[in-house]
Amino acid sequence: MVKLRSLLTAMVAGVAALSGTAKAQTTQVAPAPATSNAAYVNAPVLSHIPSAPRPYSGHCGIFETCASTKIGLGKGDFMIRLSGVGVLPQDRDSNVSLHAGGATIPLRNTHLSTTNQAMPELTLEYFLTDNVSVDLIATSTRHEVAALGSDVPSLGGPRKLDVGSAWVLPPTLTFAWHFRPHKRFNPYVGVGATAMWFHNMKGNAGSPLGLTKLNAGFTGGPSVNAGFDYQLVGNWFFNADVKQMFVRMHAWVQNPAETLRVRAHESLDPTVVSAGIAYRF
C-alpha cells in the first residue's frame, strides 16, 4: 500500500514538471523578425572601392577643354593661324599696248590670263575689343602669265602666248567685326587693304620678237572678306575665310635691248579662299 502511494506521488510530480516545461515554452517570446542588416546580405559587393577625386592641379593640357578654358574669342586674345590658301585671279579686264620706236599701238583684242595657285598661309590676329580684331596675312604664290587674243599672232605667236611667270607677295591688313564674341561659333566680316609686290619674275626665253624680260610695278588696293571661327577644343580653332581683293597690275615685257616693249594694265582682282587651324595664346 505504501509502495502504491509512493508511485502515485512520483507520477503526480512528473506530470507537474512536464506541465511547467510546456507552459514555459508557450510563454517564450517569439523570435524577432530579421533586422535590417538582412537587407545587405543580397546587395552587390563592390570589387573595387573607387578612389577619392584628386584635387585640381591647375594644369590644363594643350588639347583639353578644362574649367579654366575660355569659351570663344574676345578682347586681348592673340591667335596664330596656319591655313591652306587658294589664290584665284579674276583677270576682269586688260589694257595691252605695243611700244616701239616711240610709237604706241593698242592691242585691243588682247588680254592677259593668270593661273590659279595654292600655297600655305600664315595669319596673325589680335582682338582689340570683343567684336573688333585686326589681322595680317603673309603668303607668296607663283603664277604663270599668258597673252590671249587675235592680236597675238601679229607679234609672231599663236593666239595664246606664254609671257612668263612671277611670284607675288600680297600682305593684307584687315579689320574684322565679329558677331558672336565668347561663343564657339563666331562669324565675321571685314575690310582691309592689300599691298602687292612681284618678285622672281622670269620672261619666256622662247618668246617671239625676243620679249624675254618681264617686269611689274608695286601695286595695291582695298579688300573685303567674310568668314568664321569655330572653337574645336581648348584653345584650338578652325577658320574658314573668303577675301576679295581689288588690285590692278602694271606689267611690261621687253627685249633685252629694251627697244620693243609690250605694256599691260590688268585688273587681277584675286579671290582668296582659305581654311586652317588657329591657336589662341
DRENPA-3360 file (N, C-alpha, C; in nm, 2 decimals, always signed):
BEGIN
1 = MVKLRSLL = +0.08/-0.12/+0.00/+0.00/+0.00/+0.00/+0.09/+0.12/+0.00 ~ +0.19/+0.11/+0.08/+0.28/+0.23/+0.09/+0.35/+0.24/-0.04 ~ +0.39/+0.14/-0.10/+0.46/+0.15/-0.23/+0.37/+0.21/-0.34 ~ +0.24/+0.17/-0.34/+0.14/+0.23/-0.44/+0.13/+0.37/-0.42 ~ +0.13/+0.42/-0.29/+0.12/+0.56/-0.26/+0.24/+0.64/-0.31 ~ +0.35/+0.58/-0.30/+0.48/+0.64/-0.34/+0.48/+0.65/-0.49 ~ +0.43/+0.55/-0.56/+0.43/+0.55/-0.71/+0.34/+0.66/-0.76 ~ +0.22/+0.68/-0.70/+0.13/+0.78/-0.74/+0.18/+0.92/-0.72;
9 = TAMVAGVA = +0.25/+0.93/-0.61/+0.31/+1.06/-0.58/+0.42/+1.10/-0.68 ~ +0.50/+1.00/-0.72/+0.60/+1.03/-0.82/+0.54/+1.06/-0.95 ~ +0.43/+0.99/-0.99/+0.37/+1.02/-1.12/+0.31/+1.16/-1.12 ~ +0.24/+1.20/-1.01/+0.19/+1.34/-1.00/+0.30/+1.44/-1.01 ~ +0.41/+1.42/-0.95/+0.52/+1.51/-0.96/+0.58/+1.52/-1.10 ~ +0.58/+1.41/-1.17/+0.63/+1.41/-1.31/+0.54/+1.48/-1.40 ~ +0.41/+1.46/-1.38/+0.31/+1.53/-1.47/+0.32/+1.68/-1.44 ~ +0.34/+1.73/-1.32/+0.35/+1.87/-1.28/+0.48/+1.93/-1.35;
17 = ALSGTAKA = +0.58/+1.85/-1.35/+0.71/+1.90/-1.41/+0.69/+1.92/-1.56 ~ +0.63/+1.82/-1.62/+0.61/+1.83/-1.77/+0.52/+1.95/-1.80 ~ +0.42/+1.97/-1.72/+0.33/+2.08/-1.74/+0.40/+2.22/-1.73 ~ +0.49/+2.23/-1.64/+0.57/+2.36/-1.62/+0.66/+2.38/-1.74 ~ +0.71/+2.27/-1.79/+0.80/+2.29/-1.90/+0.73/+2.34/-2.03 ~ +0.61/+2.28/-2.05/+0.53/+2.31/-2.17/+0.48/+2.46/-2.16 ~ +0.44/+2.50/-2.03/+0.40/+2.64/-2.01/+0.51/+2.74/-2.04 ~ +0.63/+2.70/-1.99/+0.74/+2.79/-2.01/+0.77/+2.80/-2.16;
25 = QTTQVAPA = +0.76/+2.70/-2.24/+0.79/+2.70/-2.38/+0.68/+2.79/-2.45 ~ +0.55/+2.78/-2.41/+0.45/+2.85/-2.47/+0.46/+3.00/-2.44 ~ +0.52/+3.04/-2.33/+0.53/+3.18/-2.29/+0.65/+3.25/-2.34 ~ +0.74/+3.17/-2.41/+0.86/+3.23/-2.46/+0.82/+3.34/-2.57 ~ +0.90/+3.44/-2.58/+0.88/+3.55/-2.68/+0.92/+3.50/-2.82 ~ +0.83/+3.52/-2.91/+0.86/+3.48/-3.05/+0.98/+3.54/-3.10 ~ +1.06/+3.47/-3.18/+1.19/+3.53/-3.23/+1.16/+3.66/-3.31 ~ +1.24/+3.76/-3.28/+1.23/+3.89/-3.35/+1.25/+3.87/-3.50;
33 = PATSNAAY = +1.17/+3.95/-3.58/+1.20/+3.94/-3.73/+1.34/+3.98/-3.76 ~ +1.38/+3.94/-3.88/+1.51/+3.97/-3.93/+1.54/+4.12/-3.93 ~ +1.65/+4.16/-3.87/+1.68/+4.30/-3.87/+1.71/+4.35/-4.01 ~ +1.73/+4.49/-4.01/+1.75/+4.55/-4.14/+1.89/+4.51/-4.20 ~ +1.97/+4.45/-4.12/+2.10/+4.40/-4.17/+2.08/+4.29/-4.27 ~ +1.97/+4.22/-4.26/+1.95/+4.11/-4.36/+1.93/+4.17/-4.50 ~ +1.90/+4.30/-4.51/+1.88/+4.36/-4.65/+2.01/+4.37/-4.72 ~ +2.12/+4.37/-4.65/+2.25/+4.38/-4.71/+2.31/+4.25/-4.75;
41 = VNAPVLSH = +2.25/+4.14/-4.71/+2.31/+4.01/-4.74/+2.31/+3.99/-4.89 ~ +2.20/+4.03/-4.97/+2.20/+4.01/-5.11/+2.24/+4.13/-5.19 ~ +2.29/+4.23/-5.13/+2.34/+4.35/-5.20/+2.47/+4.32/-5.28 ~ +2.49/+4.38/-5.40/+2.61/+4.35/-5.48/+2.73/+4.40/-5.40 ~ +2.83/+4.33/-5.42/+2.96/+4.36/-5.35/+3.05/+4.42/-5.45 ~ +3.10/+4.54/-5.41/+3.20/+4.61/-5.50/+3.33/+4.54/-5.50 ~ +3.38/+4.52/-5.62/+3.51/+4.45/-5.64/+3.62/+4.55/-5.62 ~ +3.59/+4.69/-5.63/+3.70/+4.79/-5.62/+3.63/+4.91/-5.56;
49 = IPSAPRPY = +3.69/+4.96/-5.46/+3.64/+5.08/-5.40/+3.70/+5.20/-5.47 ~ +3.62/+5.29/-5.53/+3.67/+5.40/-5.61/+3.75/+5.49/-5.52 ~ +3.86/+5.55/-5.59/+3.95/+5.64/-5.51/+3.88/+5.77/-5.50 ~ +3.92/+5.84/-5.40/+3.87/+5.98/-5.38/+3.92/+6.07/-5.49 ~ +3.84/+6.16/-5.54/+3.89/+6.25/-5.65/+4.01/+6.33/-5.61 ~ +4.10/+6.34/-5.71/+4.22/+6.42/-5.68/+4.20/+6.57/-5.68 ~ +4.26/+6.64/-5.60/+4.24/+6.79/-5.61/+4.29/+6.84/-5.74 ~ +4.23/+6.95/-5.79/+4.26/+7.02/-5.91/+4.41/+7.07/-5.91;
57 = SGHCGIFE = +4.49/+7.03/-6.01/+4.63/+7.06/-6.01/+4.66/+7.20/-6.07 ~ +4.56/+7.26/-6.14/+4.58/+7.39/-6.21/+4.64/+7.37/-6.34 ~ +4.67/+7.25/-6.39/+4.73/+7.24/-6.53/+4.62/+7.18/-6.62 ~ +4.62/+7.24/-6.74/+4.53/+7.20/-6.85/+4.61/+7.17/-6.97 ~ +4.59/+7.05/-7.02/+4.67/+7.01/-7.14/+4.64/+7.09/-7.26 ~ +4.73/+7.09/-7.36/+4.72/+7.17/-7.48/+4.60/+7.13/-7.56 ~ +4.56/+7.00/-7.55/+4.44/+6.95/-7.63/+4.33/+6.92/-7.54 ~ +4.31/+6.99/-7.43/+4.20/+6.97/-7.34/+4.12/+7.10/-7.32;
65 = TCASTKIG = +3.99/+7.07/-7.30/+3.90/+7.18/-7.26/+3.87/+7.17/-7.11 ~ +3.92/+7.26/-7.03/+3.91/+7.25/-6.89/+3.82/+7.36/-6.83 ~ +3.79/+7.35/-6.70/+3.71/+7.45/-6.64/+3.76/+7.59/-6.66 ~ +3.89/+7.60/-6.67/+3.96/+7.73/-6.68/+3.97/+7.78/-6.83 ~ +3.93/+7.70/-6.92/+3.94/+7.73/-7.07/+3.83/+7.84/-7.10 ~ +3.87/+7.95/-7.16/+3.78/+8.05/-7.20/+3.71/+8.01/-7.33 ~ +3.57/+8.02/-7.33/+3.50/+7.98/-7.45/+3.49/+8.10/-7.54 ~ +3.52/+8.07/-7.67/+3.51/+8.18/-7.77/+3.63/+8.27/-7.77;
73 = LGKGDFMI = +3.61/+8.38/-7.85/+3.72/+8.48/-7.86/+3.67/+8.62/-7.81 ~ +3.76/+8.70/-7.76/+3.73/+8.83/-7.71/+3.85/+8.92/-7.69 ~ +3.83/+9.03/-7.63/+3.93/+9.13/-7.62/+4.06/+9.08/-7.56 ~ +4.17/+9.11/-7.62/+4.30/+9.07/-7.57/+4.35/+8.94/-7.62 ~ +4.27/+8.86/-7.69/+4.31/+8.74/-7.75/+4.41/+8.76/-7.87 ~ +4.51/+8.67/-7.87/+4.61/+8.68/-7.98/+4.61/+8.54/-8.04 ~ +4.60/+8.53/-8.18/+4.60/+8.40/-8.24/+4.70/+8.39/-8.36 ~ +4.76/+8.27/-8.37/+4.84/+8.24/-8.49/+4.77/+8.13/-8.57;
81 = RLSGVGVL = +4.75/+8.16/-8.70/+4.68/+8.06/-8.78/+4.76/+8.02/-8.90 ~ +4.76/+7.89/-8.93/+4.82/+7.83/-9.04/+4.71/+7.77/-9.13 ~ +4.70/+7.82/-9.26/+4.60/+7.78/-9.35/+4.65/+7.73/-9.48 ~ +4.57/+7.67/-9.55/+4.59/+7.64/-9.69/+4.51/+7.74/-9.77 ~ +4.57/+7.81/-9.87/+4.50/+7.92/-9.93/+4.51/+7.90/-10.08 ~ +4.40/+7.93/-10.15/+4.39/+7.93/-10.29/+4.37/+8.07/-10.35 ~ +4.46/+8.11/-10.44/+4.46/+8.25/-10.50/+4.40/+8.23/-10.64 ~ +4.29/+8.30/-10.67/+4.22/+8.28/-10.79/+4.21/+8.42/-10.86;
89 = PQDRDSNV = +4.31/+8.46/-10.95/+4.30/+8.58/-11.02/+4.17/+8.59/-11.11 ~ +4.10/+8.70/-11.11/+3.98/+8.71/-11.19/+4.01/+8.76/-11.33 ~ +4.12/+8.84/-11.35/+4.15/+8.89/-11.48/+4.03/+8.96/-11.55 ~ +3.98/+9.06/-11.48/+3.85/+9.11/-11.52/+3.87/+9.19/-11.66 ~ +3.97/+9.27/-11.67/+3.99/+9.34/-11.79/+4.14/+9.37/-11.81 ~ +4.18/+9.39/-11.94/+4.32/+9.42/-11.97/+4.33/+9.53/-12.07 ~ +4.43/+9.61/-12.05/+4.46/+9.72/-12.15/+4.61/+9.70/-12.20 ~ +4.62/+9.64/-12.32/+4.75/+9.60/-12.37/+4.79/+9.69/-12.48;
97 = SLHAGGAT = +4.92/+9.73/-12.49/+4.97/+9.81/-12.60/+5.11/+9.77/-12.63 ~ +5.15/+9.80/-12.76/+5.29/+9.77/-12.81/+5.36/+9.90/-12.83 ~ +5.48/+9.91/-12.78/+5.56/+10.03/-12.78/+5.69/+10.00/-12.86 ~ +5.71/+10.07/-12.97/+5.84/+10.05/-13.05/+5.87/+10.18/-13.12 ~ +6.00/+10.22/-13.11/+6.04/+10.34/-13.19/+5.96/+10.47/-13.15 ~ +5.92/+10.48/-13.03/+5.84/+10.60/-12.99/+5.69/+10.59/-13.03 ~ +5.65/+10.49/-13.10/+5.51/+10.47/-13.14/+5.44/+10.38/-13.04 ~ +5.31/+10.40/-13.02/+5.23/+10.32/-12.93/+5.11/+10.26/-13.01;
105 = IPLRNTHL = +5.10/+10.13/-13.01/+5.00/+10.06/-13.09/+4.91/+9.98/-12.99 ~ +4.79/+10.02/-12.97/+4.70/+9.95/-12.88/+4.66/+9.81/-12.94 ~ +4.66/+9.71/-12.85/+4.62/+9.58/-12.88/+4.49/+9.55/-12.81 ~ +4.38/+9.60/-12.88/+4.25/+9.60/-12.81/+4.19/+9.46/-12.80 ~ +4.24/+9.37/-12.89/+4.18/+9.23/-12.89/+4.27/+9.13/-12.81 ~ +4.35/+9.19/-12.72/+4.44/+9.10/-12.64/+4.42/+9.13/-12.49 ~ +4.42/+9.02/-12.42/+4.41/+9.03/-12.27/+4.50/+8.93/-12.21 ~ +4.53/+8.95/-12.08/+4.62/+8.86/-12.01/+4.54/+8.76/-11.93;
113 = STTNQAMP = +4.60/+8.64/-11.91/+4.54/+8.54/-11.83/+4.64/+8.49/-11.73 ~ +4.60/+8.48/-11.60/+4.69/+8.45/-11.49/+4.64/+8.32/-11.43 ~ +4.73/+8.22/-11.40/+4.69/+8.09/-11.35/+4.66/+8.10/-11.20 ~ +4.57/+8.01/-11.15/+4.54/+8.00/-11.01/+4.66/+7.93/-10.94 ~ +4.66/+7.94/-10.81/+4.77/+7.88/-10.73/+4.72/+7.86/-10.59 ~ +4.78/+7.75/-10.53/+4.76/+7.72/-10.39/+4.89/+7.71/-10.31 ~ +4.89/+7.77/-10.19/+5.01/+7.77/-10.10/+4.96/+7.78/-9.96 ~ +5.06/+7.75/-9.86/+5.02/+7.77/-9.72/+5.02/+7.92/-9.69;
121 = ELTLEYFL = +4.95/+7.96/-9.59/+4.94/+8.10/-9.55/+4.95/+8.11/-9.39 ~ +5.02/+8.21/-9.35/+5.04/+8.24/-9.20/+4.96/+8.37/-9.17 ~ +4.88/+8.37/-9.07/+4.80/+8.48/-9.02/+4.82/+8.51/-8.88 ~ +4.84/+8.64/-8.84/+4.85/+8.68/-8.71/+4.73/+8.77/-8.68 ~ +4.66/+8.74/-8.57/+4.53/+8.82/-8.54/+4.53/+8.86/-8.39 ~ +4.48/+8.98/-8.37/+4.47/+9.03/-8.23/+4.34/+9.10/-8.22 ~ +4.27/+9.07/-8.10/+4.14/+9.13/-8.08/+4.15/+9.26/-8.00 ~ +4.12/+9.37/-8.06/+4.12/+9.50/-8.00/+4.01/+9.51/-7.90;
129 = TDNVSVDL = +3.89/+9.46/-7.93/+3.78/+9.46/-7.84/+3.71/+9.32/-7.86 ~ +3.60/+9.30/-7.79/+3.53/+9.17/-7.80/+3.49/+9.15/-7.95 ~ +3.45/+9.26/-8.02/+3.40/+9.25/-8.15/+3.50/+9.28/-8.26 ~ +3.60/+9.36/-8.24/+3.69/+9.41/-8.34/+3.83/+9.34/-8.33 ~ +3.87/+9.29/-8.44/+4.01/+9.23/-8.45/+4.08/+9.29/-8.57 ~ +4.21/+9.28/-8.56/+4.30/+9.32/-8.67/+4.39/+9.20/-8.71 ~ +4.40/+9.17/-8.83/+4.49/+9.05/-8.87/+4.58/+9.09/-8.99 ~ +4.69/+9.02/-9.00/+4.78/+9.04/-9.11/+4.81/+8.90/-9.17;
137 = IATSTRHE = +4.79/+8.89/-9.30/+4.83/+8.76/-9.36/+4.96/+8.77/-9.44 ~ +5.03/+8.66/-9.45/+5.15/+8.66/-9.53/+5.16/+8.53/-9.60 ~ +5.18/+8.54/-9.73/+5.20/+8.42/-9.82/+5.26/+8.47/-9.95 ~ +5.31/+8.38/-10.03/+5.36/+8.41/-10.16/+5.33/+8.30/-10.26 ~ +5.28/+8.34/-10.37/+5.23/+8.24/-10.47/+5.30/+8.27/-10.61 ~ +5.32/+8.17/-10.68/+5.38/+8.18/-10.82/+5.27/+8.16/-10.92 ~ +5.27/+8.25/-11.02/+5.16/+8.24/-11.12/+5.23/+8.25/-11.26 ~ +5.17/+8.18/-11.36/+5.21/+8.19/-11.50/+5.12/+8.29/-11.57;
145 = VAALGSDV = +5.18/+8.37/-11.65/+5.11/+8.48/-11.73/+5.11/+8.45/-11.87 ~ +4.99/+8.46/-11.94/+4.99/+8.44/-12.09/+4.90/+8.55/-12.15 ~ +4.93/+8.58/-12.27/+4.86/+8.67/-12.35/+4.77/+8.60/-12.45 ~ +4.64/+8.64/-12.46/+4.55/+8.57/-12.55/+4.47/+8.67/-12.63 ~ +4.44/+8.63/-12.75/+4.36/+8.72/-12.84/+4.40/+8.72/-12.98 ~ +4.32/+8.78/-13.07/+4.35/+8.78/-13.21/+4.47/+8.87/-13.25 ~ +4.51/+8.96/-13.15/+4.63/+9.05/-13.18/+4.76/+8.98/-13.16 ~ +4.76/+8.87/-13.09/+4.88/+8.80/-13.05/+4.96/+8.75/-13.18;
153 = PSLGGPRK = +4.89/+8.69/-13.28/+4.97/+8.65/-13.40/+5.04/+8.76/-13.47 ~ +5.00/+8.89/-13.45/+5.08/+9.00/-13.51/+5.21/+9.01/-13.44 ~ +5.23/+8.96/-13.32/+5.36/+8.96/-13.25/+5.44/+8.84/-13.28 ~ +5.39/+8.76/-13.38/+5.47/+8.64/-13.42/+5.44/+8.52/-13.34 ~ +5.33/+8.51/-13.27/+5.30/+8.40/-13.19/+5.16/+8.35/-13.22 ~ +5.12/+8.24/-13.15/+4.98/+8.18/-13.16/+4.88/+8.27/-13.09 ~ +4.76/+8.23/-13.09/+4.65/+8.31/-13.02/+4.68/+8.31/-12.87 ~ +4.75/+8.21/-12.81/+4.79/+8.21/-12.67/+4.94/+8.21/-12.67;
161 = LDVGSAWV = +5.00/+8.31/-12.60/+5.14/+8.33/-12.60/+5.19/+8.33/-12.45 ~ +5.27/+8.24/-12.41/+5.33/+8.24/-12.28/+5.42/+8.36/-12.26 ~ +5.38/+8.44/-12.16/+5.46/+8.56/-12.14/+5.58/+8.54/-12.04 ~ +5.54/+8.46/-11.93/+5.64/+8.43/-11.83/+5.58/+8.39/-11.70 ~ +5.65/+8.40/-11.59/+5.60/+8.37/-11.46/+5.65/+8.47/-11.35 ~ +5.58/+8.48/-11.24/+5.61/+8.57/-11.14/+5.56/+8.52/-11.00 ~ +5.64/+8.55/-10.90/+5.59/+8.53/-10.76/+5.53/+8.66/-10.71 ~ +5.42/+8.64/-10.63/+5.35/+8.76/-10.58/+5.35/+8.75/-10.43;
169 = LPPTLTFA = +5.38/+8.86/-10.36/+5.38/+8.87/-10.21/+5.27/+8.97/-10.18 ~ +5.15/+8.93/-10.13/+5.04/+9.02/-10.11/+5.00/+9.04/-9.96 ~ +5.09/+9.10/-9.88/+5.04/+9.12/-9.74/+4.91/+9.20/-9.73 ~ +4.82/+9.15/-9.65/+4.69/+9.22/-9.64/+4.66/+9.24/-9.49 ~ +4.63/+9.37/-9.46/+4.59/+9.41/-9.32/+4.43/+9.42/-9.32 ~ +4.37/+9.35/-9.23/+4.22/+9.35/-9.23/+4.17/+9.38/-9.09 ~ +4.07/+9.46/-9.08/+3.99/+9.49/-8.96/+3.86/+9.42/-8.97 ~ +3.82/+9.33/-8.88/+3.70/+9.25/-8.89/+3.61/+9.27/-8.77;
177 = WHFRPHKR = +3.48/+9.26/-8.80/+3.38/+9.27/-8.69/+3.32/+9.13/-8.67 ~ +3.34/+9.09/-8.54/+3.29/+8.95/-8.50/+3.15/+8.96/-8.44 ~ +3.06/+8.88/-8.48/+2.92/+8.90/-8.44/+2.89/+8.83/-8.31 ~ +2.97/+8.72/-8.27/+2.93/+8.64/-8.15/+3.06/+8.62/-8.06 ~ +3.10/+8.73/-8.00/+3.22/+8.71/-7.91/+3.18/+8.61/-7.79 ~ +3.29/+8.54/-7.75/+3.28/+8.44/-7.64/+3.18/+8.33/-7.67 ~ +3.16/+8.30/-7.80/+3.08/+8.18/-7.84/+3.17/+8.09/-7.92 ~ +3.14/+7.96/-7.93/+3.22/+7.87/-8.00/+3.22/+7.90/-8.15;
185 = FNPYVGVG = +3.10/+7.93/-8.20/+3.09/+7.97/-8.34/+3.08/+8.12/-8.35 ~ +3.17/+8.18/-8.43/+3.18/+8.33/-8.43/+3.21/+8.38/-8.58 ~ +3.10/+8.41/-8.65/+3.12/+8.46/-8.79/+3.16/+8.61/-8.79 ~ +3.22/+8.65/-8.90/+3.27/+8.79/-8.90/+3.27/+8.84/-9.05 ~ +3.28/+8.97/-9.06/+3.31/+9.04/-9.19/+3.41/+9.14/-9.17 ~ +3.49/+9.17/-9.28/+3.60/+9.27/-9.26/+3.63/+9.35/-9.38 ~ +3.70/+9.45/-9.36/+3.76/+9.54/-9.47/+3.90/+9.56/-9.44 ~ +3.98/+9.58/-9.55/+4.12/+9.60/-9.53/+4.19/+9.65/-9.66;
193 = ATAMWFHN = +4.32/+9.64/-9.66/+4.40/+9.69/-9.77/+4.51/+9.59/-9.80 ~ +4.54/+9.57/-9.93/+4.64/+9.48/-9.98/+4.75/+9.55/-10.05 ~ +4.87/+9.52/-10.02/+4.99/+9.56/-10.10/+5.04/+9.45/-10.18 ~ +5.09/+9.47/-10.30/+5.13/+9.36/-10.38/+5.27/+9.38/-10.44 ~ +5.37/+9.30/-10.41/+5.50/+9.30/-10.47/+5.52/+9.18/-10.56 ~ +5.58/+9.20/-10.67/+5.61/+9.10/-10.77/+5.76/+9.07/-10.76 ~ +5.80/+8.95/-10.75/+5.94/+8.92/-10.74/+5.97/+8.79/-10.82 ~ +6.10/+8.76/-10.84/+6.15/+8.64/-10.91/+6.07/+8.63/-11.05;
201 = MKGNAGSP = +6.06/+8.74/-11.12/+5.99/+8.74/-11.24/+6.08/+8.69/-11.36 ~ +6.03/+8.60/-11.44/+6.10/+8.54/-11.55/+6.02/+8.54/-11.68 ~ +6.08/+8.60/-11.78/+6.01/+8.60/-11.91/+6.03/+8.47/-11.98 ~ +5.95/+8.45/-12.09/+5.96/+8.33/-12.17/+6.08/+8.34/-12.26 ~ +6.18/+8.25/-12.24/+6.30/+8.25/-12.32/+6.28/+8.23/-12.46 ~ +6.17/+8.16/-12.50/+6.14/+8.14/-12.64/+6.04/+8.23/-12.70 ~ +6.02/+8.35/-12.64/+5.92/+8.44/-12.68/+5.95/+8.50/-12.82 ~ +5.85/+8.51/-12.91/+5.87/+8.57/-13.04/+5.91/+8.72/-13.02;
209 = LGLTKLNA = +5.98/+8.77/-13.11/+6.04/+8.90/-13.10/+6.14/+8.93/-12.99 ~ +6.18/+8.82/-12.92/+6.28/+8.83/-12.81/+6.23/+8.90/-12.69 ~ +6.10/+8.90/-12.66/+6.04/+8.96/-12.54/+6.06/+8.87/-12.42 ~ +6.18/+8.88/-12.36/+6.22/+8.79/-12.26/+6.23/+8.85/-12.12 ~ +6.22/+8.98/-12.11/+6.24/+9.05/-11.98/+6.10/+9.09/-11.93 ~ +6.06/+9.03/-11.82/+5.93/+9.06/-11.76/+5.95/+9.14/-11.63 ~ +5.87/+9.24/-11.62/+5.87/+9.33/-11.50/+5.73/+9.37/-11.46 ~ +5.71/+9.41/-11.34/+5.58/+9.46/-11.29/+5.61/+9.56/-11.18;
217 = GFTGGPSV = +5.52/+9.65/-11.17/+5.54/+9.76/-11.06/+5.46/+9.72/-10.94 ~ +5.50/+9.78/-10.83/+5.43/+9.77/-10.70/+5.29/+9.82/-10.71 ~ +5.20/+9.75/-10.65/+5.06/+9.79/-10.66/+4.98/+9.75/-10.53 ~ +4.86/+9.79/-10.52/+4.78/+9.76/-10.40/+4.63/+9.80/-10.43 ~ +4.55/+9.78/-10.32/+4.41/+9.81/-10.34/+4.33/+9.76/-10.21 ~ +4.20/+9.80/-10.21/+4.12/+9.76/-10.10/+4.08/+9.61/-10.10 ~ +4.03/+9.56/-9.99/+3.98/+9.42/-9.99/+3.87/+9.41/-9.89 ~ +3.78/+9.31/-9.91/+3.67/+9.28/-9.82/+3.68/+9.13/-9.80;
225 = NAGFDYQL = +3.63/+9.08/-9.68/+3.63/+8.94/-9.65/+3.51/+8.90/-9.56 ~ +3.49/+8.77/-9.55/+3.39/+8.72/-9.46/+3.44/+8.58/-9.43 ~ +3.40/+8.53/-9.30/+3.45/+8.40/-9.26/+3.39/+8.37/-9.12 ~ +3.45/+8.27/-9.06/+3.41/+8.23/-8.92/+3.52/+8.16/-8.85 ~ +3.51/+8.16/-8.72/+3.60/+8.09/-8.63/+3.51/+7.99/-8.55 ~ +3.56/+7.87/-8.53/+3.49/+7.77/-8.45/+3.59/+7.70/-8.36 ~ +3.55/+7.71/-8.23/+3.64/+7.65/-8.13/+3.63/+7.50/-8.12 ~ +3.74/+7.43/-8.15/+3.73/+7.29/-8.16/+3.75/+7.22/-8.02;
233 = VGNWFFNA = +3.86/+7.25/-7.96/+3.89/+7.20/-7.82/+4.00/+7.29/-7.76 ~ +3.99/+7.32/-7.63/+4.08/+7.40/-7.57/+4.10/+7.54/-7.64 ~ +4.22/+7.57/-7.67/+4.25/+7.70/-7.74/+4.27/+7.68/-7.89 ~ +4.22/+7.57/-7.95/+4.23/+7.54/-8.09/+4.11/+7.58/-8.16 ~ +4.12/+7.65/-8.28/+4.01/+7.70/-8.35/+4.02/+7.66/-8.50 ~ +3.91/+7.63/-8.56/+3.90/+7.61/-8.71/+3.86/+7.74/-8.77 ~ +3.92/+7.78/-8.88/+3.88/+7.91/-8.95/+3.86/+7.88/-9.10 ~ +3.76/+7.95/-9.15/+3.74/+7.95/-9.30/+3.71/+8.09/-9.34;
241 = DVKQMFVR = +3.77/+8.13/-9.45/+3.77/+8.28/-9.49/+3.77/+8.29/-9.64 ~ +3.70/+8.39/-9.69/+3.70/+8.43/-9.83/+3.73/+8.58/-9.84 ~ +3.83/+8.61/-9.92/+3.87/+8.75/-9.94/+3.85/+8.79/-10.09 ~ +3.81/+8.91/-10.11/+3.81/+8.96/-10.25/+3.89/+9.09/-10.25 ~ +4.00/+9.08/-10.33/+4.09/+9.19/-10.34/+4.07/+9.26/-10.47 ~ +4.08/+9.39/-10.47/+4.07/+9.48/-10.59/+4.20/+9.54/-10.62 ~ +4.27/+9.47/-10.71/+4.41/+9.51/-10.74/+4.43/+9.52/-10.89 ~ +4.49/+9.62/-10.93/+4.53/+9.64/-11.07/+4.68/+9.63/-11.09;
249 = MHAWVQNP = +4.72/+9.54/-11.18/+4.86/+9.52/-11.20/+4.91/+9.60/-11.32 ~ +5.03/+9.65/-11.31/+5.10/+9.72/-11.42/+5.23/+9.64/-11.45 ~ +5.23/+9.58/-11.57/+5.34/+9.50/-11.61/+5.38/+9.53/-11.75 ~ +5.51/+9.49/-11.78/+5.56/+9.50/-11.92/+5.66/+9.39/-11.95 ~ +5.67/+9.36/-12.07/+5.77/+9.26/-12.12/+5.84/+9.32/-12.24 ~ +5.97/+9.31/-12.25/+6.05/+9.37/-12.35/+6.17/+9.29/-12.39 ~ +6.23/+9.33/-12.50/+6.35/+9.25/-12.54/+6.47/+9.30/-12.47 ~ +6.58/+9.23/-12.47/+6.70/+9.27/-12.39/+6.75/+9.41/-12.42;
257 = AETLRVRA = +6.74/+9.45/-12.55/+6.79/+9.59/-12.58/+6.69/+9.70/-12.54 ~ +6.57/+9.65/-12.49/+6.46/+9.75/-12.45/+6.42/+9.84/-12.56 ~ +6.42/+9.79/-12.68/+6.38/+9.87/-12.80/+6.23/+9.84/-12.84 ~ +6.19/+9.72/-12.78/+6.05/+9.68/-12.81/+5.99/+9.64/-12.68 ~ +5.87/+9.69/-12.65/+5.81/+9.66/-12.52/+5.66/+9.65/-12.54 ~ +5.60/+9.56/-12.47/+5.45/+9.54/-12.46/+5.41/+9.57/-12.31 ~ +5.32/+9.66/-12.30/+5.27/+9.70/-12.16/+5.13/+9.65/-12.14 ~ +5.10/+9.62/-12.02/+4.97/+9.57/-11.99/+4.92/+9.63/-11.85;
265 = HESLDPTV = +4.80/+9.68/-11.85/+4.73/+9.72/-11.72/+4.62/+9.62/-11.70 ~ +4.64/+9.53/-11.60/+4.55/+9.42/-11.58/+4.48/+9.43/-11.44 ~ +4.35/+9.41/-11.44/+4.27/+9.40/-11.32/+4.27/+9.26/-11.27 ~ +4.37/+9.23/-11.18/+4.38/+9.09/-11.13/+4.26/+9.06/-11.04 ~ +4.23/+9.14/-10.95/+4.12/+9.13/-10.86/+4.11/+8.98/-10.81 ~ +4.21/+8.93/-10.74/+4.21/+8.79/-10.70/+4.11/+8.76/-10.59 ~ +4.04/+8.65/-10.60/+3.96/+8.59/-10.49/+4.05/+8.50/-10.41 ~ +4.06/+8.51/-10.28/+4.15/+8.43/-10.19/+4.06/+8.35/-10.10;
273 = VSAGIAYR = +4.07/+8.22/-10.11/+3.99/+8.13/-10.03/+4.09/+8.05/-9.94 ~ +4.06/+8.05/-9.81/+4.15/+7.98/-9.72/+4.07/+7.90/-9.61 ~ +4.14/+7.80/-9.55/+4.08/+7.72/-9.44/+4.20/+7.67/-9.36 ~ +4.19/+7.68/-9.23/+4.31/+7.64/-9.15/+4.28/+7.63/-9.00 ~ +4.38/+7.60/-8.92/+4.38/+7.58/-8.78/+4.45/+7.70/-8.71 ~ +4.39/+7.75/-8.60/+4.45/+7.86/-8.53/+4.46/+7.82/-8.38 ~ +4.57/+7.88/-8.32/+4.59/+7.86/-8.17/+4.58/+7.99/-8.10 ~ +4.51/+8.00/-7.99/+4.50/+8.12/-7.92/+4.60/+8.12/-7.80;
281 = F = +4.67/+8.23/-7.79/+4.76/+8.25/-7.68/+4.71/+8.34/-7.57;
% end
